[in-house]
Amino acid sequence: VQYVPSDSSFMLTANMNADSLSYADGLVGNLLFSSVYLPVSKDEHQVDLHLFHNTQEILTSSLFYQAGEAEEIEGTLSVMQMPLSMTNPFIPDGLARLSGTFSGEVALAGSVSKPLIDGSFRFDSTQIYVAPANTYIRLEEKPIEIQRNHIRFNQYKLYANGDNPFVIDGDIDLDLDMMQTNLNLTAQNMQLLNPKRDKNSLV
């Protein structure tokens, strides 16, 4: 942690580094977390965050907070091709294994109690290997939109064996007071399993 004074204010910076981070015998990688806090005025504060994985920046965020009677918040969050394999060590007993990348852009604005979230995220070349079924689930490579606190799936497709998908349509309401889902889940002639049996599979 470093304190940097100026004539009218100050700045705080903090860095945390983890080399060859492992969990449950699985390698997460080299992680570097960097943050900067700047008090813009008595009631205004700004925080910037950065996360690196194996020297590649995978997350950046900037947050502005306005104190007072009407507390307000404004910020952005960007995820840049985060490798999903870094989450595998945290999945218990190797029940699943992820590959591919995750990216997204999210903007946050409004009151602290009821902020509005807009943006989108997507999965690229992403597969989920389900060990007990010895099968792979492939995720569609198209953006999933977030519009005014609603995650909209818009006929989002998951594939297993073959070309007939499992389709997710509808939205999830992220209202902090009452989170709701309105989803239609459909599949037609979808071949879910066609595995070769191995020592970890249950089928």
Salt bridges, closest charged atoms under 4 A:
GLU57 OE2 - HIS50 ND1 2.62
ASP124 OD1 - ARG122 NE 2.94
ASP171 OD2 - ARG152 NH1 3.73
ASP173 OD2 - HIS150 NE2 3.60
ASP175 OD1 - LYS114 NZ 3.95
ASP177 OD2 - LYS114 NZ 2.43
